[in-house]
Amino acid sequence: MPTGREHYEKLGSIADKAHSAAADFDDMERTNEAKLRAVGEQA
């Protein structure tokens, strides 16, 4: 059974990964929007 501290650190690691993934996804969304706008302007 993990101690309270180990459990908390594990949750922190999961939260960090989730936050990082959300930030990456947000960047990807902005990049896609910029590409779509650029393509739309060329058409």
N, CA, C and O atoms as a GROMACS GRO file, in nm:
protein
  172
    1MET      N    1   0.085  -0.120   0.000
    1MET     CA    2   0.000   0.000   0.000
    1MET      C    3   0.089   0.125   0.000
    1MET      O    4   0.175   0.139   0.087
    2PRO      N    5   0.069   0.215  -0.095
    2PRO     CA    6   0.154   0.334  -0.098
    2PRO      C    7   0.123   0.427   0.020
    2PRO      O    8   0.011   0.432   0.069
    3THR      N    9   0.224   0.498   0.061
    3THR     CA   10   0.202   0.597   0.166
    3THR      C   11   0.127   0.715   0.106
    3THR      O   12   0.115   0.726  -0.016
    4GLY      N   13   0.079   0.803   0.191
    4GLY     CA   14   0.008   0.921   0.142
    4GLY      C   15   0.094   1.003   0.049
    4GLY      O   16   0.047   1.053  -0.053
    5ARG      N   17   0.221   1.017   0.084
    5ARG     CA   18   0.312   1.098   0.003
    5ARG      C   19   0.333   1.035  -0.135
    5ARG      O   20   0.330   1.104  -0.236
    6GLU      N   21   0.356   0.904  -0.138
    6GLU     CA   22   0.375   0.836  -0.267
    6GLU      C   23   0.251   0.851  -0.354
    6GLU      O   24   0.260   0.876  -0.474
    7HIS      N   25   0.136   0.835  -0.291
    7HIS     CA   26   0.010   0.847  -0.365
    7HIS      C   27  -0.003   0.988  -0.422
    7HIS      O   28  -0.040   1.005  -0.538
    8TYR      N   29   0.028   1.088  -0.341
    8TYR     CA   30   0.019   1.227  -0.384
    8TYR      C   31   0.116   1.254  -0.499
    8TYR      O   32   0.080   1.321  -0.596
    9GLU      N   33   0.238   1.203  -0.489
    9GLU     CA   34   0.337   1.225  -0.595
    9GLU      C   35   0.293   1.159  -0.724
    9GLU      O   36   0.313   1.214  -0.832
   10LYS      N   37   0.232   1.041  -0.713
   10LYS     CA   38   0.184   0.972  -0.833
   10LYS      C   39   0.073   1.054  -0.898
   10LYS      O   40   0.072   1.072  -1.020
   11LEU      N   41  -0.020   1.104  -0.817
   11LEU     CA   42  -0.126   1.188  -0.871
   11LEU      C   43  -0.069   1.315  -0.934
   11LEU      O   44  -0.115   1.359  -1.039
   12GLY      N   45   0.033   1.373  -0.870
   12GLY     CA   46   0.096   1.492  -0.924
   12GLY      C   47   0.156   1.465  -1.061
   12GLY      O   48   0.146   1.548  -1.152
   13SER      N   49   0.219   1.350  -1.076
   13SER     CA   50   0.281   1.312  -1.203
   13SER      C   51   0.174   1.297  -1.311
   13SER      O   52   0.193   1.341  -1.425
   14ILE      N   53   0.062   1.235  -1.275
   14ILE     CA   54  -0.047   1.218  -1.371
   14ILE      C   55  -0.103   1.354  -1.411
   14ILE      O   56  -0.130   1.380  -1.528
   15ALA      N   57  -0.120   1.442  -1.312
   15ALA     CA   58  -0.172   1.576  -1.340
   15ALA      C   59  -0.076   1.653  -1.429
   15ALA      O   60  -0.119   1.724  -1.520
   16ASP      N   61   0.054   1.640  -1.405
   16ASP     CA   62   0.154   1.708  -1.488
   16ASP      C   63   0.144   1.659  -1.632
   16ASP      O   64   0.149   1.739  -1.726
   17LYS      N   65   0.130   1.528  -1.649
   17LYS     CA   66   0.120   1.472  -1.784
   17LYS      C   67  -0.007   1.522  -1.853
   17LYS      O   68  -0.004   1.557  -1.971
   18ALA      N   69  -0.117   1.525  -1.779
   18ALA     CA   70  -0.243   1.571  -1.836
   18ALA      C   71  -0.232   1.718  -1.876
   18ALA      O   72  -0.279   1.758  -1.982
   19HIS      N   73  -0.170   1.798  -1.789
   19HIS     CA   74  -0.155   1.941  -1.818
   19HIS      C   75  -0.067   1.960  -1.942
   19HIS      O   76  -0.096   2.043  -2.028
   20SER      N   77   0.041   1.883  -1.950
   20SER     CA   78   0.132   1.891  -2.064
   20SER      C   79   0.060   1.852  -2.193
   20SER      O   80   0.075   1.918  -2.295
   21ALA      N   81  -0.018   1.744  -2.187
   21ALA     CA   82  -0.091   1.699  -2.305
   21ALA      C   83  -0.193   1.805  -2.348
   21ALA      O   84  -0.211   1.830  -2.467
   22ALA      N   85  -0.260   1.867  -2.251
   22ALA     CA   86  -0.358   1.970  -2.283
   22ALA      C   87  -0.290   2.090  -2.348
   22ALA      O   88  -0.344   2.148  -2.443
   23ALA      N   89  -0.173   2.127  -2.300
   23ALA     CA   90  -0.099   2.239  -2.358
   23ALA      C   91  -0.055   2.206  -2.500
   23ALA      O   92  -0.063   2.290  -2.590
   24ASP      N   93  -0.007   2.082  -2.521
   24ASP     CA   94   0.033   2.040  -2.656
   24ASP      C   95  -0.086   2.044  -2.750
   24ASP      O   96  -0.075   2.090  -2.864
   25PHE      N   97  -0.201   1.996  -2.702
   25PHE     CA   98  -0.321   1.994  -2.785
   25PHE      C   99  -0.362   2.136  -2.821
   25PHE      O  100  -0.401   2.162  -2.935
   26ASP      N  101  -0.354   2.227  -2.725
   26ASP     CA  102  -0.390   2.367  -2.748
   26ASP      C  103  -0.299   2.428  -2.855
   26ASP      O  104  -0.347   2.499  -2.944
   27ASP      N  105  -0.170   2.399  -2.848
   27ASP     CA  106  -0.075   2.449  -2.949
   27ASP      C  107  -0.111   2.392  -3.086
   27ASP      O  108  -0.108   2.464  -3.186
   28MET      N  109  -0.145   2.264  -3.091
   28MET     CA  110  -0.180   2.198  -3.216
   28MET      C  111  -0.304   2.263  -3.276
   28MET      O  112  -0.310   2.286  -3.397
   29GLU      N  113  -0.404   2.292  -3.192
   29GLU     CA  114  -0.526   2.357  -3.238
   29GLU      C  115  -0.495   2.492  -3.301
   29GLU      O  116  -0.547   2.525  -3.408
   30ARG      N  117  -0.411   2.572  -3.234
   30ARG     CA  118  -0.376   2.704  -3.287
   30ARG      C  119  -0.302   2.691  -3.419
   30ARG      O  120  -0.328   2.767  -3.513
   31THR      N  121  -0.210   2.596  -3.427
   31THR     CA  122  -0.135   2.575  -3.551
   31THR      C  123  -0.229   2.536  -3.664
   31THR      O  124  -0.218   2.588  -3.776
   32ASN      N  125  -0.323   2.445  -3.636
   32ASN     CA  126  -0.419   2.403  -3.738
   32ASN      C  127  -0.505   2.520  -3.783
   32ASN      O  128  -0.531   2.535  -3.903
   33GLU      N  129  -0.550   2.602  -3.689
   33GLU     CA  130  -0.632   2.718  -3.725
   33GLU      C  131  -0.554   2.812  -3.817
   33GLU      O  132  -0.609   2.862  -3.915
   34ALA      N  133  -0.429   2.835  -3.785
   34ALA     CA  134  -0.345   2.923  -3.866
   34ALA      C  135  -0.328   2.865  -4.007
   34ALA      O  136  -0.334   2.939  -4.105
   35LYS      N  137  -0.306   2.735  -4.016
   35LYS     CA  138  -0.290   2.670  -4.148
   35LYS      C  139  -0.419   2.680  -4.228
   35LYS      O  140  -0.416   2.711  -4.347
   36LEU      N  141  -0.532   2.654  -4.162
   36LEU     CA  142  -0.660   2.662  -4.233
   36LEU      C  143  -0.686   2.804  -4.283
   36LEU      O  144  -0.736   2.822  -4.394
   37ARG      N  145  -0.654   2.903  -4.201
   37ARG     CA  146  -0.672   3.043  -4.244
   37ARG      C  147  -0.584   3.072  -4.365
   37ARG      O  148  -0.629   3.135  -4.461
   38ALA      N  149  -0.459   3.027  -4.360
   38ALA     CA  150  -0.365   3.052  -4.470
   38ALA      C  151  -0.416   2.987  -4.598
   38ALA      O  152  -0.411   3.048  -4.705
   39VAL      N  153  -0.466   2.865  -4.588
   39VAL     CA  154  -0.519   2.796  -4.706
   39VAL      C  155  -0.643   2.868  -4.757
   39VAL      O  156  -0.662   2.883  -4.878
   40GLY      N  157  -0.728   2.913  -4.665
   40GLY     CA  158  -0.849   2.985  -4.704
   40GLY      C  159  -0.818   3.115  -4.776
   40GLY      O  160  -0.889   3.153  -4.869
   41GLU      N  161  -0.712   3.182  -4.734
   41GLU     CA  162  -0.674   3.308  -4.798
   41GLU      C  163  -0.617   3.284  -4.938
   41GLU      O  164  -0.630   3.370  -5.025
   42GLN      N  165  -0.555   3.169  -4.959
   42GLN     CA  166  -0.499   3.138  -5.091
   42GLN      C  167  -0.609   3.103  -5.191
   42GLN      O  168  -0.596   3.131  -5.310
   43ALA      N  169  -0.717   3.043  -5.143
   43ALA     CA  170  -0.823   2.994  -5.232
   43ALA      C  171  -0.895   3.108  -5.302
   43ALA      O  172  -0.987   3.084  -5.381
   0.00000   0.00000   0.00000
